[in-house]
Amino acid sequence: MSDRKPFLLRLDPALLEALTRWANDDLRSLNGQIEFLLRKALREAGRVKEPPSPDASRPSRGKA
């Protein structure tokens, strides 16, 4: 079962249309695009910690 909580979001029709086009361009669902943009805005505003980089757990291999 998902931890996600549904809620109603009212948007201006023009904003909804623009978000839908952007989501389609990025091959995301509208919901996924809105969540992506909100997470990005939270990171940029310093409201959430950065997720660990996939490379952070790998030991470094110094190049010679």
C-alpha positions, 0 to 999 in steps of 0.5 A, spaced: 500 500 500 502 506 498 504 512 503 501 517 498 496 521 500 491 524 495 488 531 495 484 536 491 488 541 487 485 547 483 489 550 478 487 555 472 486 551 466 491 555 462 496 552 467 494 545 467 494 545 460 501 548 460 503 543 465 500 537 461 504 539 455 510 539 459 509 532 463 508 529 456 514 532 453 518 529 459 514 522 458 511 523 465 504 523 468 501 530 470 501 527 477 509 525 476 511 532 473 507 536 479 511 532 484 517 532 480 517 540 480 515 540 487 521 536 489 525 540 485 523 547 488 523 544 495 531 542 494 532 549 491 529 553 497 533 548 502 527 545 505 529 538 504 536 534 504 539 532 497 538 525 496 544 521 496 548 520 489 547 513 486 555 514 486 556 516 493 556 509 495 561 506 490 568 506 492 572 511 488 577 508 483 583 513 482 585 514 475 592 514 473 
